Amino acid sequence: MVIPRHEGHHHHDHSKDKKWGYLTLLLSILYLVYLYVSNYIHSIKWLKSGRSTGGKNWVLPGLWLRLLVFVAFSIVICLWGIDKETFKSNFRRFGRVAYCLVPLNIFLTFKPAVITGTNYLDLLGLHKWLSRWLMVMAIVHSVGFTVVWIVNQEVSTWSKLFQFNNLLGAITCNFSILLLVVSTKPIRRIMYQFFYLFHNVTMWLWVFAIIYHSRWEVTSYGALCGLLLAYQLYQRVFCVVRNLTPLNFLTNGEHNLSLIRLPNPNKFSFEPGSHLRVYKNHSISKFWNWFLPSHPYSIVAMDMTSISLVVKGYNMFNPHVPQQYTISTKLYNSIHPNIFKTAENVVIVCGGSGISFGLPIYQHFLQNSGNLDLVPYLCWIVRSDSELYLLDELKVKGIEVFVTTGSGESVFNLEEEMLLADEIELESLEQTEEKENKVHRGGRPDLRGLIAPKMASTMDKANKWVVSCGPEGLVAECNKIAKQMKVQSLSEVYSM
């Protein structure tokens, strides 16, 4: 597959196409302005009303609607005024519009999010799918001009292709096609480090090779992309602390959960839902290390001297291989702070290492439960008893644990739980703190039976929250239950 350069067109044709680039850049700017204004209004109205739905109609719901805005815009712009005389210009427009959306696409990857009130994980979701759409547009651009060259008997397709400008485009497009394949979930999970490296190489090709491919037509957009990438590179290389050795490493085996304690050199102030990005120690002098991935870990606990992480497996941390680590100098938060000010009813469901996200939220509400009509509830689902040592290490009390090893049948009965609902309502904070953990063995719980009785105990659905974290299937099921019950959901999937 090639992305040929469209020679043989007059300069005024390119000048006409410039307006579509300006329009695309304007859309990107308007989207970022809208993102800031809508999140600001939502946050203010949320606090004033005391309800999470206050001002929510200002915010575009869901990833797919936001993506649809850019897809629909691109299609309309690129096909505008198409006819037999101008279709070559339309093919060229696909390439220009795709490139002019690249600055926005890079901006969406900033960590933490630059725009106040936005969740950087949500922006990464839009980045992922917008990237795929841009690559599809580049392929349309490529196929279109390949067909034009083949049909035009006066033009030698191969001679056009091997002109250096066009060859750069061909290489970039082929990298894009491969990236579309490598970025699919099954391949990405198996070879994430290769995917990440290949993704970065392709991105840099897009930014710099296409400037020359376009014969400098998109230089200003390329310069903007270069500045954004330089800022990212600066954060990656200089906004880190290197040469950290774990203070403690507790584990019950490679296939179980481990508790890692790292030094806290920056004396971070901790908020629930905070992420720390960790790299295997890399030398600043080795250029290729700048393109290798970091891993975001939810912080399960923190004090002035240490940062505690719950991890699965020995991918990043291996007790048998002494290793130093590099960490970011900033923490990244994925939870809107207003949740902690207005939530009245909170049910938290964690799977495996997802307890690192859910436990700090649970503990925060236990200590600051003035708004809650009920004490918070935390359910932790694990595979085996060998992982329960974390309860003592993290000083966890008053939660419900389900160990799935066994028959696989549900051990949780909805009718029994509803009979206990009134009793739960009357429990005081002090009583909850003194409660021991309740451990069930023999299968995964009935999640709806787990969540529904507790959600029924308060009236305002705007301030009822189902929090879920862990494997994708668990999170999807909890979100589905929350949607069916018309209550709020907060979730984080633990996957590559």
C-alpha positions as semicolon CSV with decimal commas, in nm:
position;residue;x (nm);y (nm);z (nm)
1;M;0,000;0,000;0,000
2;V;0,136;0,341;-0,089
3;I;0,059;0,700;-0,005
4;P;0,157;0,869;-0,330
5;R;0,223;1,233;-0,372
6;H;-0,014;1,404;-0,610
7;E;0,207;1,565;-0,869
8;G;0,075;1,719;-1,182
9;H;-0,169;1,950;-1,006
10;H;-0,147;2,323;-1,033
11;H;-0,039;2,533;-0,740
12;H;-0,377;2,703;-0,714
13;D;-0,536;2,363;-0,641
14;H;-0,317;2,331;-0,333
15;S;-0,399;2,686;-0,230
16;K;-0,769;2,605;-0,246
17;D;-0,713;2,305;-0,019
18;K;-0,540;2,513;0,247
19;K;-0,874;2,645;0,370
20;W;-0,976;2,290;0,465
21;G;-0,664;2,262;0,679
22;Y;-0,744;2,590;0,853
23;L;-1,101;2,473;0,910
24;T;-0,974;2,145;1,060
25;L;-0,738;2,328;1,295
26;L;-1,023;2,559;1,395
27;L;-1,238;2,255;1,480
28;S;-0,956;2,121;1,700
29;I;-0,926;2,452;1,886
30;L;-1,304;2,481;1,927
31;Y;-1,318;2,127;2,064
32;L;-1,053;2,204;2,328
33;V;-1,231;2,528;2,423
34;Y;-1,560;2,340;2,445
35;L;-1,392;2,071;2,657
36;Y;-1,267;2,332;2,904
37;V;-1,592;2,533;2,920
38;S;-1,824;2,231;2,945
39;N;-1,619;2,067;3,220
40;Y;-1,596;2,395;3,409
41;I;-1,974;2,451;3,393
42;H;-2,043;2,091;3,491
43;S;-1,806;2,113;3,788
44;I;-1,956;2,441;3,915
45;K;-2,318;2,328;3,874
46;W;-2,234;1,992;4,031
47;L;-2,104;2,164;4,345
48;K;-2,383;2,421;4,362
49;S;-2,661;2,166;4,323
50;G;-2,488;1,897;4,527
51;R;-2,581;1,649;4,253
52;S;-2,345;1,487;4,001
53;T;-2,594;1,546;3,718
54;G;-2,581;1,925;3,762
55;G;-2,464;2,075;3,432
56;K;-2,399;1,729;3,289
57;N;-2,600;1,807;2,976
58;W;-2,317;2,042;2,874
59;V;-2,079;1,748;2,838
60;L;-2,089;1,525;2,529
61;P;-2,177;1,179;2,662
62;G;-1,947;0,892;2,581
63;L;-1,646;0,832;2,364
64;W;-1,835;0,735;2,050
65;L;-2,032;1,058;2,017
66;R;-1,714;1,264;2,050
67;L;-1,542;1,047;1,791
68;L;-1,844;1,076;1,561
69;V;-1,804;1,456;1,557
70;F;-1,457;1,425;1,403
71;V;-1,546;1,140;1,168
72;A;-1,855;1,320;1,035
73;F;-1,663;1,648;0,997
74;S;-1,381;1,476;0,807
75;I;-1,613;1,294;0,568
76;V;-1,818;1,606;0,491
77;I;-1,508;1,821;0,436
78;C;-1,327;1,564;0,223
79;L;-1,625;1,483;0,000
80;W;-1,751;1,840;-0,030
81;G;-1,812;1,935;-0,393
82;I;-1,694;1,603;-0,534
83;D;-1,741;1,544;-0,909
84;K;-1,549;1,398;-1,202
85;E;-1,333;1,707;-1,235
86;T;-1,239;1,749;-0,869
87;F;-1,223;1,398;-0,722
88;K;-0,840;1,407;-0,725
89;S;-0,858;1,716;-0,505
90;N;-1,089;1,525;-0,270
91;F;-0,834;1,244;-0,236
92;R;-0,567;1,502;-0,159
93;R;-0,799;1,656;0,099
94;F;-0,818;1,327;0,292
95;G;-0,443;1,347;0,350
96;R;-0,445;1,715;0,446
97;V;-0,736;1,690;0,691
98;A;-0,583;1,380;0,854
99;Y;-0,253;1,559;0,906
100;C;-0,419;1,874;1,040
101;L;-0,587;1,666;1,312
102;V;-0,251;1,532;1,434
103;P;-0,179;1,827;1,672
104;L;-0,507;1,760;1,854
105;N;-0,433;1,389;1,861
106;I;-0,096;1,449;2,027
107;F;-0,250;1,695;2,274
108;L;-0,495;1,427;2,387
109;T;-0,204;1,214;2,512
110;F;-0,071;1,471;2,759
111;K;-0,040;1,333;3,112
112;P;-0,177;1,477;3,331
113;A;-0,450;1,633;3,117
114;V;-0,380;2,002;3,059
115;I;-0,750;2,097;3,061
116;T;-0,887;2,122;3,414
117;G;-1,164;1,878;3,502
118;T;-1,086;1,627;3,229
119;N;-0,990;1,267;3,293
120;Y;-0,670;1,190;3,104
121;L;-0,780;0,826;3,065
122;D;-1,093;0,940;2,877
123;L;-0,879;1,158;2,650
124;L;-0,651;0,861;2,582
125;G;-0,957;0,665;2,470
126;L;-1,042;0,935;2,215
127;H;-0,676;0,947;2,108
128;K;-0,675;0,573;2,040
129;W;-0,979;0,577;1,812
130;L;-0,903;0,911;1,649
131;S;-0,558;0,773;1,558
132;R;-0,721;0,480;1,383
133;W;-0,952;0,712;1,192
134;L;-0,659;0,929;1,079
135;M;-0,480;0,620;0,949
136;V;-0,793;0,514;0,759
137;M;-0,805;0,860;0,599
138;A;-0,439;0,829;0,499
139;I;-0,512;0,493;0,337
140;V;-0,805;0,645;0,142
141;H;-0,571;0,922;0,028
142;S;-0,316;0,661;-0,077
143;V;-0,552;0,425;-0,257
144;G;-0,720;0,715;-0,434
145;F;-0,402;0,846;-0,591
146;T;-0,274;0,498;-0,669
147;V;-0,591;0,440;-0,873
148;V;-0,551;0,780;-1,042
149;W;-0,196;0,691;-1,147
150;I;-0,297;0,347;-1,272
151;V;-0,589;0,485;-1,475
152;N;-0,380;0,768;-1,621
153;Q;-0,188;0,593;-1,899
154;E;0,041;0,894;-1,942
155;V;0,180;0,856;-1,590
156;S;0,421;0,580;-1,483
157;T;0,298;0,459;-1,144
158;W;0,636;0,316;-1,043
159;S;0,831;0,624;-1,143
160;K;0,597;0,837;-0,933
161;L;0,616;0,601;-0,639
162;F;0,995;0,597;-0,622
163;Q;1,034;0,972;-0,625
164;F;1,174;1,048;-0,280
165;N;0,883;1,267;-0,165
166;N;0,632;1,003;-0,263
167;L;0,841;0,720;-0,120
168;L;0,836;0,888;0,222
169;G;0,458;0,893;0,204
170;A;0,450;0,528;0,098
171;I;0,670;0,424;0,392
172;T;0,459;0,623;0,639
173;C;0,135;0,476;0,509
174;N;0,265;0,121;0,526
175;F;0,376;0,181;0,884
176;S;0,023;0,306;0,955
177;I;-0,133;-0,009;0,811
178;L;0,094;-0,226;1,025
179;L;0,012;-0,015;1,331
180;L;-0,360;-0,072;1,273
181;V;-0,289;-0,445;1,294
182;V;-0,047;-0,429;1,588
183;S;-0,284;-0,206;1,788
184;T;-0,562;-0,467;1,794
185;K;-0,621;-0,589;2,147
186;P;-0,495;-0,951;2,116
187;I;-0,165;-0,848;1,957
188;R;-0,121;-0,541;2,178
189;R;-0,157;-0,750;2,494
190;I;0,094;-1,013;2,384
191;M;0,361;-0,770;2,264
192;Y;0,281;-0,439;2,429
193;Q;0,638;-0,310;2,436
194;F;0,677;-0,368;2,062
195;F;0,339;-0,202;1,996
196;Y;0,437;0,102;2,201
197;L;0,774;0,141;2,028
198;F;0,620;0,092;1,682
199;H;0,345;0,341;1,770
200;N;0,603;0,606;1,858
201;V;0,812;0,548;1,545
202;T;0,499;0,575;1,328
203;M;0,393;0,894;1,503
204;W;0,729;1,060;1,441
205;L;0,716;0,948;1,077
206;W;0,373;1,106;1,042
207;V;0,492;1,434;1,188
208;F;0,823;1,480;1,006
209;A;0,823;1,263;0,692
210;I;0,491;1,403;0,573
211;I;0,626;1,759;0,586
212;Y;0,871;1,668;0,310
213;H;0,619;1,441;0,137
214;S;0,381;1,737;0,105
215;R;0,660;1,954;-0,037
216;W;0,642;2,177;0,270
217;E;0,268;2,243;0,229
218;V;0,199;2,145;0,593
219;T;0,515;2,284;0,754
220;S;0,330;2,506;1,003
221;Y;0,122;2,212;1,128
222;G;0,435;1,998;1,147
223;A;0,610;2,266;1,354
224;L;0,316;2,269;1,596
225;C;0,331;1,890;1,625
226;G;0,706;1,911;1,683
227;L;0,658;2,153;1,974
228;L;0,398;1,925;2,133
229;L;0,626;1,622;2,095
230;A;0,920;1,817;2,237
231;Y;0,713;1,899;2,547
232;Q;0,624;1,530;2,588
233;L;0,987;1,430;2,547
234;Y;1,094;1,691;2,803
235;Q;0,849;1,546;3,057
236;R;0,964;1,193;2,986
237;V;1,337;1,263;3,010
238;F;1,361;1,536;3,273
239;C;1,043;1,520;3,486
240;V;1,138;1,189;3,648
241;V;1,334;1,055;3,944
242;R;1,581;0,779;3,859
243;N;1,770;0,505;4,039
244;L;1,504;0,408;4,293
245;T;1,533;0,071;4,465
246;P;1,216;-0,088;4,615
247;L;1,205;-0,060;4,993
248;N;1,004;-0,378;5,026
249;F;0,873;-0,659;4,803
250;L;0,609;-0,894;4,943
251;T;0,476;-1,177;4,728
252;N;0,326;-1,525;4,743
253;G;0,447;-1,632;4,401
254;E;0,474;-1,515;4,042
255;H;0,107;-1,572;3,958
256;N;-0,030;-1,396;4,266
257;L;-0,057;-1,035;4,375
258;S;0,252;-0,864;4,515
259;L;0,288;-0,557;4,734
260;I;0,569;-0,323;4,630
261;R;0,687;-0,028;4,836
262;L;0,892;0,235;4,654
263;P;1,062;0,541;4,805
264;N;0,864;0,866;4,799
265;P;1,137;1,113;4,697
266;N;0,898;1,395;4,607
267;K;0,687;1,372;4,925
268;F;0,372;1,352;4,712
269;S;0,039;1,447;4,865
270;F;-0,195;1,155;4,805
271;E;-0,546;1,157;4,662
272;P;-0,753;0,842;4,594
273;G;-0,736;0,733;4,232
274;S;-0,383;0,866;4,181
275;H;-0,155;0,694;3,932
276;L;0,223;0,675;3,940
277;R;0,406;0,604;3,615
278;V;0,696;0,364;3,660
279;Y;0,977;0,280;3,416
280;K;1,245;0,021;3,446
281;N;1,552;0,231;3,508
282;H;1,679;0,379;3,182
283;S;1,980;0,583;3,091
284;I;1,917;0,930;2,953
285;S;2,211;0,878;2,716
286;K;2,041;0,586;2,536
287;F;1,805;0,745;2,286
288;W;1,590;0,435;2,229
289;N;1,497;0,428;2,598
290;W;1,303;0,750;2,545
291;F;1,051;0,558;2,334
292;L;0,991;0,261;2,567
293;P;0,667;0,249;2,768
294;S;0,610;0,335;3,129
295;H;0,345;0,156;3,331
296;P;0,073;0,344;3,522
297;Y;0,005;0,197;3,865
298;S;-0,279;0,300;4,094
299;I;-0,136;0,385;4,434
300;V;-0,294;0,177;4,710
301;A;-0,128;0,363;4,999
302;M;0,126;0,637;5,060
303;D;0,307;0,810;5,342
304;M;0,593;1,058;5,353
305;T;0,856;0,789;5,299
306;S;0,698;0,525;5,075
307;I;0,454;0,459;4,790
308;S;0,271;0,124;4,795
309;L;0,159;-0,055;4,478
310;V;-0,031;-0,380;4,426
311;V;0,089;-0,557;4,111
312;K;0,022;-0,887;3,942
313;G;0,299;-1,107;3,805
314;Y;0,666;-1,030;3,759
315;N;0,650;-0,823;3,439
316;M;0,775;-0,495;3,585
317;F;0,886;-0,601;3,932
318;N;1,074;-0,926;3,989
319;P;1,208;-1,010;4,336
320;H;1,465;-1,246;4,184
321;V;1,616;-0,981;3,954
322;P;1,753;-0,675;4,139
323;Q;1,640;-0,369;3,949
324;Q;1,624;0,006;3,990
325;Y;1,330;0,212;3,871
326;T;1,242;0,553;3,738
327;I;0,918;0,725;3,841
328;S;0,735;1,035;3,724
329;T;0,758;1,352;3,934
330;K;0,380;1,401;3,906
331;L;0,084;1,191;4,007
332;Y;-0,205;1,153;3,763
333;N;-0,557;1,150;3,904
334;S;-0,849;0,987;3,725
335;I;-1,133;1,081;3,966
336;H;-1,330;1,405;3,964
337;P;-1,282;1,565;4,310
338;N;-1,653;1,654;4,335
339;I;-1,736;1,286;4,384
340;F;-1,579;1,301;4,730
341;K;-1,787;1,609;4,817
342;T;-2,132;1,495;4,703
343;A;-2,152;1,113;4,699
344;E;-2,412;0,971;4,939
345;N;-2,395;0,602;4,861
346;V;-2,085;0,420;4,736
347;V;-2,048;0,054;4,643
348;I;-1,699;-0,052;4,533
349;V;-1,626;-0,377;4,349
350;C;-1,261;-0,471;4,293
351;G;-1,110;-0,762;4,107
352;G;-0,754;-0,874;4,185
353;S;-0,506;-0,586;4,173
354;G;-0,803;-0,352;4,126
355;I;-0,803;-0,316;4,503
356;S;-0,526;-0,059;4,454
357;F;-0,787;0,172;4,297
358;G;-1,086;0,085;4,516
359;L;-0,930;0,065;4,863
360;P;-0,815;0,432;4,886
361;I;-1,166;0,544;4,779
362;Y;-1,322;0,319;5,043
363;Q;-1,086;0,443;5,314
364;H;-1,145;0,806;5,217
365;F;-1,520;0,770;5,261
366;L;-1,476;0,585;5,590
367;Q;-1,273;0,875;5,725
368;N;-1,486;1,150;5,568
369;S;-1,837;1,006;5,570
370;G;-2,032;1,320;5,657
371;N;-2,223;1,315;5,325
372;L;-2,291;0,943;5,322
373;D;-2,631;0,807;5,419
374;L;-2,462;0,467;5,439
375;V;-2,110;0,364;5,522
376;P;-1,922;0,268;5,203
377;Y;-1,910;-0,095;5,096
378;L;-1,612;-0,269;4,937
379;C;-1,615;-0,611;4,774
380;W;-1,285;-0,767;4,666
381;I;-1,280;-1,068;4,432
382;V;-0,959;-1,276;4,425
383;R;-0,856;-1,610;4,282
384;S;-0,706;-1,778;4,587
385;D;-0,643;-1,756;4,960
386;S;-0,276;-1,690;4,889
387;E;-0,362;-1,329;4,803
388;L;-0,544;-1,254;5,128
389;Y;-0,219;-1,165;5,307
390;L;-0,266;-0,817;5,157
391;L;-0,556;-0,754;5,397
392;D;-0,317;-0,761;5,693
393;E;-0,037;-0,578;5,513
394;L;-0,270;-0,294;5,412
395;K;-0,460;-0,301;5,744
396;V;-0,795;-0,352;5,570
397;K;-1,104;-0,401;5,788
398;G;-1,477;-0,428;5,728
399;I;-1,481;-0,544;5,365
400;E;-1,629;-0,850;5,195
401;V;-1,397;-1,086;5,008
402;F;-1,489;-1,353;4,753
403;V;-1,232;-1,623;4,675
404;T;-1,329;-1,772;4,339
405;T;-1,129;-2,095;4,367
406;G;-1,379;-2,376;4,404
407;S;-1,711;-2,469;4,247
408;G;-1,758;-2,137;4,070
409;E;-2,113;-2,101;4,201
410;S;-2,238;-1,773;4,340
411;V;-2,223;-1,756;4,718
412;F;-2,422;-1,435;4,738
413;N;-2,800;-1,443;4,767
414;L;-3,004;-1,134;4,675
415;E;-3,300;-1,209;4,905
416;E;-3,077;-1,267;5,205
417;E;-2,891;-0,945;5,138
418;M;-3,213;-0,742;5,114
419;L;-3,312;-0,870;5,458
420;L;-2,981;-0,734;5,587
421;A;-3,023;-0,392;5,423
422;D;-3,194;-0,228;5,722
423;E;-2,928;-0,362;5,955
424;I;-2,655;-0,220;5,733
425;E;-2,821;0,123;5,733
426;L;-2,802;0,138;6,112
427;E;-2,434;0,055;6,135
428;S;-2,224;0,342;6,259
429;L;-1,884;0,437;6,128
430;E;-1,720;0,318;6,450
431;Q;-1,886;-0,020;6,428
432;T;-1,773;-0,062;6,069
433;E;-1,414;0,015;6,155
434;E;-1,418;-0,260;6,417
435;K;-1,574;-0,521;6,191
436;E;-1,362;-0,805;6,067
437;N;-1,341;-0,888;5,699
438;K;-1,601;-1,138;5,576
439;V;-1,450;-1,401;5,345
440;H;-1,658;-1,626;5,116
441;R;-1,512;-1,920;4,926
442;G;-1,651;-2,115;4,636
443;G;-1,715;-1,885;4,344
444;R;-1,772;-1,542;4,199
445;P;-2,053;-1,334;4,356
446;D;-2,379;-1,240;4,189
447;L;-2,284;-0,878;4,123
448;R;-2,638;-0,750;4,078
449;G;-2,739;-0,919;4,402
450;L;-2,438;-0,756;4,562
451;I;-2,503;-0,402;4,440
452;A;-2,883;-0,364;4,422
453;P;-2,975;-0,382;4,794
454;K;-2,720;-0,118;4,888
455;M;-2,825;0,116;4,608
456;A;-3,188;0,088;4,726
457;S;-3,104;0,244;5,062
458;T;-3,081;0,606;4,939
459;M;-3,310;0,807;4,712
460;D;-3,104;1,041;4,492
461;K;-2,965;0,843;4,199
462;A;-2,740;1,135;4,104
463;N;-2,532;1,069;4,416
464;K;-2,530;0,690;4,411
465;W;-2,203;0,552;4,279
466;V;-2,098;0,207;4,165
467;V;-1,718;0,204;4,155
468;S;-1,550;-0,087;3,977
469;C;-1,191;-0,168;3,894
470;G;-1,006;-0,471;3,767
471;P;-1,049;-0,697;3,462
472;E;-1,250;-0,568;3,167
473;G;-1,533;-0,821;3,207
474;L;-1,590;-0,732;3,572
475;V;-1,590;-0,359;3,501
476;A;-1,826;-0,397;3,203
477;E;-2,074;-0,594;3,413
478;C;-2,069;-0,339;3,696
479;N;-2,117;-0,050;3,451
480;K;-2,408;-0,233;3,291
481;I;-2,574;-0,284;3,630
482;A;-2,525;0,084;3,718
483;K;-2,680;0,188;3,386
484;Q;-2,979;-0,042;3,436
485;M;-3,032;0,102;3,783
486;K;-2,982;0,458;3,649
487;V;-2,712;0,536;3,904
488;Q;-2,365;0,679;3,848
489;S;-2,061;0,469;3,762
490;L;-1,689;0,521;3,803
491;S;-1,456;0,257;3,665
492;E;-1,102;0,175;3,570
493;V;-1,002;-0,124;3,357
494;Y;-0,672;-0,294;3,433
495;S;-0,540;-0,400;3,094
496;M;-0,288;-0,296;2,829
